[in-house]
Amino acid sequence: MTVVMASTNWDPALSGLLGALEESKQNLPSSEEEFGFLSGLLQSKELHALVKVHNKIIDNGKDEKFHPILSSSMQIALEVLDVILPRVNLSEDCKELFILLQKPHLQGLLCAHDAVAQKDYFPRLPEIPLEVDEDEETIKIVQLVKSNEPLTGAQSAEPIVGATIKTDEETGKIVIARVMHGGAADRSGLIHVGDEVVEVNNINVEGKTPNDVLKILQASEGTITFKLVPAEGRLGLRESKVRVRAHFDYFAFSDPYIPCKEAGLDFRKGDILHIVSQDDAYWWQARKEGDRDMRAGLIPSRALQERRILHERANTKTSKEAEREDFDREEVATYEEVAKLYPRPGLARPIVLIGASGVGRNELRRRLIATDPEKYRTPVPYTSRPPRPGEVNGKEYFFVTRDQLEDDINAGKLLEYGEYKGNLYGTSGESVQSIVNAGYVCILNPHYQALRMLRTPQLKPFIIFIKPPAFEFFKETRNSAHARSTFDENNSRGFTDEEFAEIIHSSDRIEFMYSHLFDETIINADLSAAFERLVSAVIRVETDPLWVPTSWVQ
């Protein structure tokens, strides 16, 4: 990769560091995500601007044109406030100045000015005592700069240093309960799970609650000093490489049980999450895949989320027996471990169109195959009915005896099968595999109950759910297009309102039971627009690495 700096005025030291990083890329034990983050940081305008400011500050003693007039501007501002306070109600100018001098941004600017003027740039560690009593416990002193990261107690939370604290049930002491991966505490390398908190900013915390400690931290400004008793036999934090696809939405601030709402990670169904720690049985640490923010957030573990879903279902009542059976039968979908599958030359992934009867799958399949009949193929189904005049064995159907088809069903050779007017119909797994092996793209639109037989490491299908729009729009578009009812054997009439409602109801049930198996959802509101989305999805499957179950790439 060639790096082109956006400006020749950027700091040469950073430019040299970026060049060295590029040259050493192959020898560094880092992932593409980590390398991309560091490379992007070194090229950011914000970092180069900060370096320029830093250099100016460091060189201020050498440049006679650059020196502070005073180093106590904040104190002078406070004195001015005292002077004009009695005149606030007498003069609009005094009132405006009184309000202005209390603005947080202005006060922050004055404090920064004084820190630069006094050359107070960095936190200073206290002197290490020369004499240590051998009978005393080992104490480590850690200083962190207060930042927008969470540290929480039992009930309340305040963004501070990227760790959580709790009261040890046996000793009653305040201890570090969790260190957030990528947070300030983690980056320091000095704070670990199990460390006992002795003092915070020279205030002894013995006998205090986690919330008492939080109040101390909330009142702190700038640098925070911890005195800690190191945990015995501590283990270093090891970041896992697990990626999962989420099968539910999660919003931390609406979760009453999360230890720290500010530490939570919000995500949507379908998001890919990098699970960096599963040490806690109830709360995992994770980042969204590709997120440049290196600090992890809390999400419910698989066990916790499964328990929640089962509890919710136990308290949900439905009125229809069929719906209740589906509700109980459906598996509990929380997270699925995934990895990237790269396109395989000569082995195209089958495209599976799932949806309710009448939603338009057949028309979408027909249009896709018509774009390139030499590329897209669909398997020929089997049937036990006799051929009709003009039908050729192996073209419209493979015509076999009922006994032979029943034997194939019992042997598990059919991906799907059913009976219509006393005749059996079905699609064999072997016919699908033969199309794939021949280098074609296999297009399928099976019954949704065939999904589990199709979704295997051998076939690696890409599953697209075709969904109807809302009732009124569904009815309007289909009637305008003079669509023929699939509920009528002869396709001699349009859809009735009851049939539109049945398609939507069936679609909702399919989505409820199997949405965790879908790779993409296309709403077939406008047929042309839906077809464009289908073509785009098929091209993406052929050209892009996509997330699939981990077992498919092992």
C-alpha positions in Angstrom: 0.0 0.0 0.0 1.4 3.5 -0.9 0.7 6.3 1.5 0.2 9.7 0.1 0.3 12.5 2.7 -2.4 15.1 2.3 -0.1 18.0 3.1 3.6 18.7 2.7 3.4 20.9 5.8 2.7 17.9 8.1 5.3 17.0 10.8 8.2 15.2 9.2 8.7 13.0 12.3 5.2 11.6 11.9 5.6 11.2 8.2 8.8 9.2 8.8 7.1 7.1 11.4 4.3 6.3 9.0 6.8 5.3 6.3 8.6 3.0 8.7 5.3 1.5 9.7 4.6 0.7 6.0 8.0 -0.8 5.5 7.6 -3.0 8.6 4.0 -4.1 7.9 4.9 -7.6 6.9 7.0 -8.2 10.0 4.6 -6.8 12.6 2.3 -9.2 14.5 -0.8 -7.1 13.9 -4.1 -7.6 12.2 -5.3 -5.5 9.2 -7.8 -3.8 11.6 -5.0 -2.8 14.0 -2.7 -1.7 11.2 -5.4 0.3 9.6 -6.2 2.0 12.8 -2.6 3.1 13.5 -2.0 4.1 9.9 -5.2 6.2 9.8 -4.2 7.8 13.1 -0.8 8.8 11.9 -2.3 10.4 8.8 -5.1 12.3 10.6 -5.2 16.0 10.5 -6.1 16.2 14.1 -2.9 14.4 15.3 -0.7 16.6 13.1 -2.4 19.7 14.4 -1.7 18.5 18.0 1.9 17.8 17.2 2.3 21.3 15.9 0.8 22.8 19.1 3.1 20.5 21.1 6.2 21.7 19.3 5.2 25.3 19.7 4.8 24.8 23.5 8.1 23.0 23.8 9.9 25.7 21.9 8.2 28.6 23.6 11.3 29.4 25.6 13.4 29.7 22.5 11.1 32.0 20.6 11.0 35.5 22.1 7.8 36.3 20.1 6.0 33.5 21.9 5.7 33.9 25.6 2.8 34.2 28.1 2.0 37.6 29.6 0.9 36.0 32.8 0.3 32.5 34.3 -2.7 33.1 36.5 -5.5 34.1 34.1 -8.0 31.8 35.8 -7.4 33.4 39.2 -7.8 36.9 37.6 -11.1 35.8 36.0 -12.3 34.8 39.5 -11.3 38.1 40.9 -13.1 39.9 38.1 -16.3 38.0 38.9 -16.1 39.2 42.5 -15.6 42.8 41.4 -18.6 42.9 39.0 -21.0 40.8 41.0 -22.5 43.8 42.8 -23.0 45.6 39.4 -24.7 42.7 37.6 -28.2 44.2 38.0 -27.1 47.7 37.2 -25.3 47.2 33.9 -26.1 45.0 30.9 -22.3 44.9 30.1 -21.5 43.7 33.5 -24.2 41.0 33.3 -23.0 39.8 30.0 -19.3 39.6 31.2 -20.4 37.9 34.4 -22.2 35.2 32.4 -19.4 34.9 29.8 -16.6 34.3 32.4 -18.6 31.4 33.9 -18.9 29.6 30.5 -17.2 26.1 30.8 -15.5 26.6 27.4 -13.9 29.9 28.4 -12.8 28.6 31.8 -11.3 25.5 30.1 -9.4 27.8 27.8 -8.1 29.9 30.7 -7.0 26.7 32.6 -5.2 25.4 29.5 -3.5 28.8 29.1 -2.2 28.7 32.7 -1.0 25.1 32.4 1.0 26.0 29.3 2.3 29.2 30.9 3.4 27.3 33.9 4.8 24.5 31.7 2.6 22.0 33.7 2.2 19.7 30.8 2.2 16.2 32.2 0.9 14.3 35.3 3.6 14.0 38.0 3.9 10.9 40.1 4.5 11.3 43.8 7.8 10.6 45.3 8.4 6.9 45.9 9.1 6.3 49.7 12.7 5.4 50.3 12.0 3.2 53.3 9.4 0.3 53.1 8.2 -1.7 56.0 8.6 -5.4 55.1 5.4 -6.3 57.0 3.3 -3.9 54.9 1.4 -5.0 51.8 2.9 -4.1 48.4 1.2 -0.9 47.1 1.2 0.3 43.6 0.5 3.9 42.7 -1.2 4.5 39.4 -2.1 7.8 37.8 -4.6 8.2 35.0 -5.9 11.3 33.2 -9.6 11.5 33.6 -11.4 10.9 30.3 -14.8 10.0 28.8 -14.7 6.3 29.8 -16.8 4.4 32.3 -16.1 3.4 35.8 -19.1 2.3 37.8 -20.2 1.0 41.1 -23.3 -0.9 42.1 -25.9 1.5 41.0 -24.6 4.7 39.4 -22.1 5.4 36.7 -19.7 8.2 35.6 -17.4 8.3 32.6 -13.9 8.1 34.1 -11.2 5.5 33.5 -12.6 2.4 31.7 -13.0 0.0 34.6 -15.7 -1.2 37.0 -15.5 -1.6 40.8 -17.4 -3.6 43.3 -17.4 -4.5 47.0 -15.8 -7.9 47.7 -18.4 -10.0 49.4 -15.9 -11.8 51.7 -13.7 -8.9 52.7 -15.9 -5.9 52.2 -13.1 -4.1 50.4 -13.4 -2.1 47.1 -11.8 -4.1 44.3 -11.5 -3.7 40.5 -14.2 -5.9 39.0 -13.6 -5.5 35.3 -11.1 -3.7 33.1 -12.5 -2.6 29.7 -10.4 -3.7 26.8 -8.8 -0.7 25.1 -9.8 1.7 27.8 -7.5 4.0 29.8 -7.0 1.4 32.6 -6.2 -1.3 30.2 -3.8 0.8 28.2 -1.9 1.8 31.3 -1.1 -1.9 31.9 -1.1 -1.2 35.7 -4.7 -1.8 36.8 -6.0 -5.4 36.9 -9.1 -7.4 37.9 -8.9 -8.1 41.6 -6.7 -5.2 42.6 -7.8 -3.7 45.9 -8.5 0.1 45.9 -6.9 1.6 49.0 -6.9 5.3 48.2 -8.3 7.6 45.5 -6.6 11.0 45.3 -5.2 10.6 48.8 -8.7 9.7 50.2 -8.9 6.4 52.1 -11.8 4.3 50.8 -11.9 1.8 53.6 -15.5 1.3 54.7 -16.8 3.2 51.7 -19.3 1.9 49.1 -18.6 1.8 45.3 -20.9 4.8 45.0 -18.9 6.7 47.6 -15.8 6.1 45.5 -17.6 7.3 42.4 -18.4 10.6 44.1 -14.7 11.1 44.8 -13.9 10.3 41.1 -16.7 12.6 39.8 -15.3 15.5 41.9 -11.8 14.9 40.6 -10.3 17.1 37.9 -7.4 16.1 35.5 -5.2 13.5 37.0 -6.6 10.7 39.2 -4.2 8.9 41.6 -5.0 5.3 42.8 -3.3 3.4 45.5 -3.9 -0.3 44.9 -3.0 -3.6 46.5 -2.1 -5.9 43.5 -4.3 -9.0 43.0 -2.6 -12.3 43.8 -1.9 -14.5 40.8 -3.5 -12.1 38.3 -3.8 -13.1 34.7 -3.1 -10.7 31.8 -6.1 -9.8 29.6 -6.1 -11.8 26.5 -8.1 -10.5 23.6 -10.0 -13.2 21.8 -10.4 -13.4 18.0 -14.1 -14.5 18.1 -16.5 -12.7 15.7 -20.3 -13.2 16.0 -23.3 -12.0 14.1 -26.0 -10.6 16.4 -29.5 -12.0 16.0 -31.2 -9.3 18.2 -31.2 -5.5 18.8 -29.5 -4.3 22.0 -29.6 -0.8 23.6 -27.6 -0.5 26.8 -29.6 2.4 28.3 -32.8 0.4 28.2 -31.2 -2.6 30.0 -32.0 -2.3 33.7 -29.4 -5.0 34.6 -26.3 -3.9 32.8 -23.5 -3.1 35.4 -22.8 0.3 33.7 -25.0 1.8 31.0 -22.2 4.1 29.8 -20.0 1.0 29.3 -22.6 -0.8 27.1 -22.3 -1.3 23.4 -25.4 -0.8 21.4 -25.9 -2.9 18.3 -28.5 -4.0 15.7 -29.6 -7.4 14.5 -27.2 -8.5 11.8 -24.2 -6.5 13.1 -20.9 -8.3 13.3 -19.3 -8.0 16.7 -15.7 -8.7 17.7 -15.9 -10.5 21.1 -12.7 -9.5 22.9 -13.5 -11.1 26.3 -15.8 -13.8 27.5 -14.3 -14.0 31.0 -17.6 -12.9 32.6 -20.4 -15.4 32.5 -23.0 -12.7 32.0 -21.3 -9.7 30.4 -19.0 -10.1 27.4 -16.8 -7.3 26.1 -17.1 -6.5 22.4 -16.4 -4.0 19.6 -18.3 -3.6 16.4 -16.2 -5.1 13.6 -14.3 -2.4 11.8 -14.9 0.2 14.5 -11.8 2.4 15.0 -12.7 2.9 18.7 -10.4 0.5 20.4 -12.3 0.5 23.7 -14.6 -2.4 24.1 -18.2 -2.2 25.4 -20.4 -4.5 27.5 -23.0 -6.8 25.9 -25.1 -9.6 27.4 -23.5 -13.0 27.1 -25.1 -15.8 25.1 -26.2 -17.5 28.3 -27.8 -14.4 29.7 -29.6 -13.4 26.5 -30.9 -17.0 26.0 -32.3 -16.9 29.6 -34.0 -13.5 28.9 -35.6 -14.8 25.6 -36.9 -17.9 27.3 -38.3 -15.9 30.2 -40.0 -13.5 27.8 -41.5 -16.4 25.9 -42.8 -18.1 29.0 -44.7 -14.9 29.8 -46.0 -14.3 26.2 -49.5 -15.6 25.4 -50.7 -16.2 21.9 -54.3 -16.9 20.8 -53.7 -19.3 17.9 -52.5 -22.8 18.5 -50.4 -22.9 15.3 -48.6 -19.8 16.2 -47.9 -21.2 19.7 -46.4 -24.3 18.2 -44.1 -22.3 16.0 -43.2 -20.1 19.0 -42.1 -23.1 21.1 -40.4 -24.9 18.3 -38.2 -22.1 17.1 -34.6 -22.2 18.4 -33.3 -19.5 20.6 -31.1 -17.3 18.4 -28.7 -14.9 20.1 -25.2 -14.9 18.5 -23.7 -17.0 15.7 -19.9 -17.3 15.5 -18.8 -16.2 12.0 -15.8 -15.9 9.8 -15.2 -14.4 6.3 -15.6 -16.7 3.3 -13.8 -15.6 0.2 -15.2 -16.3 -3.3 -14.1 -19.7 -4.6 -13.3 -19.8 -8.3 -15.4 -22.5 -10.0 -17.5 -23.1 -6.9 -20.3 -20.5 -6.8 -22.5 -20.3 -3.7 -26.2 -21.3 -4.4 -28.7 -18.5 -4.2 -31.7 -19.5 -2.1 -34.9 -17.4 -2.3 -37.2 -17.9 0.7 -40.6 -16.4 1.2 -44.3 -17.0 1.4 -46.2 -18.4 -1.6 -47.4 -15.5 -3.8 -44.7 -13.0 -2.7 -43.0 -13.1 -6.1 -40.1 -15.4 -5.7 -40.8 -17.4 -8.9 -40.8 -14.2 -11.0 -37.6 -12.9 -9.5 -35.9 -16.3 -10.1 -37.2 -16.4 -13.7 -35.8 -12.9 -14.4 -32.5 -13.7 -12.9 -32.0 -16.9 -14.9 -33.1 -15.1 -18.1 -30.2 -12.6 -17.7 -27.7 -15.4 -18.3 -29.1 -18.9 -18.8 -25.6 -20.3 -19.3 -24.6 -19.1 -15.9 -27.7 -19.5 -13.7 -29.3 -22.9 -13.4 -32.1 -24.4 -11.3 -32.4 -28.1 -10.3 -35.0 -30.2 -12.0 -37.5 -31.5 -9.4 -38.7 -35.1 -9.1 -42.3 -36.2 -9.2 -44.3 -39.4 -8.9 -47.1 -38.2 -11.3 -47.1 -39.4 -14.9 -45.8 -37.0 -17.6 -48.3 -34.9 -19.4 -48.3 -34.5 -23.2 -45.2 -32.6 -24.4 -43.3 -33.0 -21.1 -39.8 -34.5 -21.4 -38.2 -36.6 -18.6 -35.3 -34.6 -17.1 -36.5 -31.2 -18.5 -39.7 -30.2 -16.6 -39.4 -33.1 -14.0 -37.7 -36.3 -13.4 -40.6 -38.8 -13.5 -40.1 -41.7 -11.1 -42.4 -44.1 -9.2 -43.9 -43.2 -5.9 -42.1 -46.1 -4.2 -38.7 -44.8 -5.5 -39.5 -41.3 -4.4 -40.6 -42.5 -0.9 -37.3 -44.5 -0.6 -35.3 -41.4 -1.5 -37.3 -39.4 1.1 -36.6 -42.0 3.8 -32.9 -42.1 2.9 -32.7 -38.3 3.4 -31.8 -37.6 -0.3 -34.4 -34.9 -0.8 -33.8 -31.3 0.4 -37.6 -30.7 0.2 -40.6 -32.7 -0.7 -44.4 -32.5 -0.5 -47.6 -34.0 -1.8 -50.1 -32.3 -4.1 -53.3 -34.0 -5.4 -52.0 -37.5 -4.5 -48.6 -37.0 -6.2 -45.2 -36.5 -4.5 -42.8 -33.7 -5.5 -39.3 -33.1 -4.3 -35.8 -31.7 -5.0 -32.7 -33.8 -4.4 -29.5 -32.6 -2.7 -27.4 -34.4 -5.3 -29.0 -32.4 -8.2 -28.1 -29.1 -6.4 -24.5 -30.3 -5.7 -24.0 -31.3 -9.3 -25.0 -27.8 -10.5 -22.5 -26.3 -8.1 -19.7 -28.7 -9.1 -20.3 -28.0 -12.7 -19.4 -24.3 -12.1 -23.0 -22.9 -12.4 -24.8 -20.6 -10.0 -27.7 -22.7 -8.6 -30.9 -20.7 -8.0 -33.4 -22.2 -5.6 -36.7 -21.1 -4.2 -37.6 -24.0 -1.8 -40.1 -24.3 1.0 -38.8 -22.5 4.1 -38.7 -25.8 6.0 -35.9 -27.0 3.7 -33.6 -24.3 5.0 -31.9 -26.4 7.6 -31.1 -29.1 5.1 -29.7 -26.5 2.6 -27.7 -24.4 5.1 -24.7 -26.8 5.3 -20.9 -26.3 5.1 -21.0 -28.3 1.9 -23.4 -26.1 -0.1 -22.7 -22.7 1.7 -25.9 -21.1 0.3 -26.6 -17.3 0.3 -30.2 -17.0 1.7 -32.4 -14.1 0.6 -35.7 -13.5 2.2 -38.3 -12.1 -0.2 -40.8 -10.1 1.9 -44.1 -8.4 1.0 -44.7 -4.7 1.6 -47.5 -3.4 3.9 -51.0 -4.5 3.0 -52.3 -1.5 1.2 -49.2 -1.0 -0.9 -49.0 -4.8 -1.6 -52.6 -4.8 -2.8 -52.2 -1.6 -4.9 -49.0 -2.7 -6.7 -50.2 -6.3 -7.4 -53.6 -5.1 -8.7 -51.9 -2.5 -10.9 -49.7 -5.1 -12.4 -52.7 -7.5 -12.9 -50.9 -10.2 -10.9 -52.5 -13.6 -11.0 -53.3 -15.4 -7.8 -51.0 -18.3 -6.9 -53.8 -19.7 -4.8 -55.8 -20.4 -7.9 -54.6 -23.5 -9.7 -55.3 -22.0 -13.2 -54.0 -18.5 -12.3 -57.2 -17.2 -13.9 -57.9 -14.4 -11.4 -56.3 -11.7 -9.2 -55.5 -12.0 -5.5 -58.3 -11.4 -2.9 -57.9 -9.3 0.2 -57.8 -12.5 2.3 -55.0 -13.9 0.1 -53.0 -10.7 0.5 -53.4 -10.9 4.2 -52.5 -14.6 4.3 -49.2 -13.9 2.4 -48.3 -11.2 4.9 -49.2 -13.4 7.8 -47.2 -16.4 6.4 -44.3 -14.1 5.7 -44.3 -12.8 9.3 -44.2 -16.4 10.6 -41.3 -17.4 8.3 -39.4 -14.3 9.4 -40.0 -15.0 13.1 -38.8 -18.6 12.8 -35.9 -18.3 10.4 -34.7 -14.7 10.2 -31.4 -15.6 11.9 -30.6 -17.8 8.9 -31.2 -15.0 6.3 -28.2 -13.2 4.7 -30.3 -10.5 3.1 -33.9 -9.3 3.1 -35.5 -7.8 0.0 -38.9 -6.2 0.2 -40.8 -6.9 -3.1 -42.8 -3.7 -3.2 -41.7 -2.8 -6.7 -40.7 -5.7 -8.9 -38.1 -3.8 -10.9 -36.4 -2.4 -7.8 -36.5 -5.7 -6.0 -34.9 -7.4 -9.0 -32.1 -4.7 -9.0 -31.4 -5.5 -5.4 -31.4 -9.2 -6.2 -28.8 -8.8 -9.0 -26.7 -6.6 -6.7 -26.7 -9.2 -4.0 -25.8 -12.0 -6.4 -22.8 -10.0 -7.7 -21.7 -9.3 -4.2 -21.7 -13.0 -3.4 -19.6 -13.7 -6.4 -17.0 -10.9 -5.8 -16.8 -10.0 -2.0 -15.7 -11.9 1.1 -18.8 -12.3 3.3 -19.5 -13.5 6.8 -20.6 -17.1 7.2 -20.8 -19.6 10.0 -17.3 -20.4 11.2 -17.7 -24.1 10.5 -18.0 -23.2 6.7 -14.4 -22.1 6.5 -12.7 -24.6 8.8 
